[in-house]
């Protein structure tokens, strides 16, 4: 296991208010379960290993101990803003951060997957809880190829597999907290315009044939509300949620 993400390692690296309240544990069911309703906005929970890590639609998120970034952040977006947009905000932040780190193109697959060369390196999960939203981010960092799970819906990868070297997870976490806070504040002011360029530039579905439940057509972008636009024979459909199947 690489060095644990304990507070004494992470706190000196933080440049944001996100993470000032910081909760680390060796093992937990999911970092999503470690945040409390009374925690300050921007509280971060991390762990080294999850026994029941989860993604969208109840899927498991699996990683050997100490290899991935397993992070949840507590947010309190106002009711006037569409909290579902935060999945795309976090996806854009994560994609840009990874792209700058590895100096290679990184894609976003609507609504919550971050890809390197078509393989999943990160995923986002937003869970609404009364007046709070818990935003979970899982990033494959130091797994070797044989440590990545098989049989996944999208073939997985990691920063280590993509670059051939190990990464300092504490530095990545500090950078992620900084960029996420800055972009979150911009989103509060400007909505998805805050990440529009990042989404357009990295949208791997654009121009591809997709199926989302009963909608089949050509993906043609993401609208200002965060919905996937699909051009069908009957016209453009706006898909707000669903499981995307892609003809790669």
Rosetta blueprint (number, residue, H / E / L):
1 X L
2 X L
3 X L
4 X L
5 X L
6 X L
7 X H
8 X H
9 X H
10 X H
11 X H
12 X H
13 X H
14 X L
15 X L
16 X L
17 X L
18 X L
19 X L
20 X L
21 X L
22 X E
23 X E
24 X E
25 X E
26 X E
27 X E
28 X E
29 X L
30 X L
31 X H
32 X H
33 X H
34 X L
35 X L
36 X L
37 X L
38 X L
39 X L
40 X L
41 X L
42 X L
43 X L
44 X E
45 X E
46 X E
47 X E
48 X E
49 X E
50 X E
51 X L
52 X L
53 X L
54 X E
55 X L
56 X H
57 X H
58 X H
59 X L
60 X E
61 X L
62 X L
63 X L
64 X L
65 X L
66 X L
67 X L
68 X E
69 X E
70 X E
71 X E
72 X E
73 X E
74 X E
75 X E
76 X L
77 X L
78 X L
79 X L
80 X L
81 X L
82 X L
83 X L
84 X L
85 X H
86 X H
87 X H
88 X H
89 X H
90 X H
91 X H
92 X H
93 X H
94 X H
95 X H
96 X H
97 X H
98 X H
99 X H
100 X H
101 X H
102 X H
103 X L
104 X L
105 X L
106 X L
107 X E
108 X E
109 X E
110 X L
111 X L
112 X L
113 X E
114 X E
115 X E
116 X E
117 X L
118 X L
119 X E
120 X E
121 X E
122 X E
123 X E
124 X E
125 X E
126 X E
127 X E
128 X E
129 X E
130 X L
131 X L
132 X E
133 X E
134 X E
135 X E
136 X E
137 X E
138 X E
139 X E
140 X E
141 X L
142 X L
143 X L
144 X L
145 X H
146 X H
147 X H
148 X L
149 X L
150 X L
151 X L
152 X L
153 X L
154 X L
155 X L
156 X E
157 X L
158 X L
159 X H
160 X H
161 X H
162 X H
163 X H
164 X L
165 X L
166 X L
167 X L
168 X L
169 X H
170 X H
171 X H
172 X H
173 X H
174 X H
175 X H
176 X H
177 X H
178 X H
179 X H
180 X H
181 X H
182 X H
183 X H
184 X H
185 X H
186 X H
187 X H
188 X H
189 X H
190 X H
191 X H
192 X H
193 X H
194 X H
195 X H
196 X H
197 X H
198 X H
199 X H
200 X H
201 X H
202 X H
203 X E
204 X L
205 X L
206 X L
207 X L
208 X L
209 X E
210 X E
211 X E
212 X E
213 X L
214 X L
215 X E
216 X E
217 X E
218 X E
219 X E
220 X E
221 X E
222 X E
223 X L
224 X L
225 X L
226 X L
227 X L
228 X E
229 X E
230 X E
231 X E
232 X E
233 X L
234 X L
235 X E
236 X E
237 X E
238 X E
239 X E
240 X L
241 X L
242 X L
243 X L
244 X E
245 X E
246 X E
247 X L
248 X L
